[in-house]
Amino acid sequence: MTLSEVPVPVLWLVALACTAAFAVTWGSWMTGKMRRGVYAMVLAMAVFGAATYYARDMQPWEVLSMYSLAMLALTLGVLGRRGELARLAEDVKRNPKSPDNKMSTGATTQLLVAVFVVAGVGTWFMR
């Protein structure tokens, strides 16, 4: 089964579920200003998806599945790292210019692996 065979209303529900998971996962550890930035990023991704849909004459299933996969990859990329990321967010809030304000190697690796795995799986199912 490919994603083109999934009904569009189901893909809308999947997109909403992925967005909710992203918002909860990322929003749970961020401070106020950072949290607003993440929610603005969700809105920007939705606007980008809509613009791509109209500009490239794509099918709805293509845009919805790409959006959902991006949300899923970013969610899985930080899953289980709430404590570490909350400490990082507080450090950034206290001293934004500190050179120590970066994710650990493990968290960075997890995020990159999640993005590449989800992109690979998505490419497989979008064919």
KACOR-V708236 format. One record per pair of residues at least 6 apart in sequence whose C-alpha atoms are under 7 Angstrom apart, sorted by the first residue. I is the first residue (numbers start at 1). GAP is how many residues later the second one is. If there is no record, write none. Layout:
# KACOR-V708236
i gap
I GAP
I GAP
This chain:
# KACOR-V708236
i gap
2 123
2 124
2 125
3 58
3 122
3 123
4 57
8 52
8 53
11 50
11 53
11 54
12 52
14 54
15 49
15 52
15 53
18 50
18 53
18 54
19 52
21 54
22 49
22 52
22 53
25 50
25 54
27 8
29 53
29 56
29 57
30 56
30 59
31 58
49 14
49 18
53 10
69 49
69 53
73 41
73 42
73 45
74 37
74 41
76 38
77 33
77 34
77 37
77 38
78 29
78 33
88 13
91 10
92 9
